[in-house]
Amino acid sequence: MPGPRATQEPLPVAPSAVPGPVADPRATPGSGAVPETVVLPAEAVQAVRALVGAENTAAFIAAAARREVQARTMDALASGGSGTAPSD
């Protein structure tokens, strides 16, 4: 079984059937974020690809990670915490 590949390929242009523009997941404007390679389970990536298509896979995974961080921050705020997401 081949190991995970750490190559980064440019994102293809989304087809016109997509309901709206897809943000480039590699960096948020003004954030100073630097792209980083992350190894993910192949079955998770395949499931996302089947759901949203190859052209939207990276954007979907990036958006899901941002949403999870925001949810944990909201949970911390609601429980009287400092508003930072709990560390793993």
Number of C-alpha atoms within 10 A of each C-alpha: 3 4 6 11 9 10 7 9 6 8 15 9 10 15 11 8 6 10 8 9 10 13 15 14 16 15 14 11 9 6 7 8 10 8 10 9 10 9 8 9 9 11 9 11 15 13 12 17 17 11 12 14 14 16 16 22 20 20 18 19 16 15 14 12 12 11 12 12 15 15 13 16 18 16 16 16 14 11 10 9 13 11 15 14 17 12 5 3
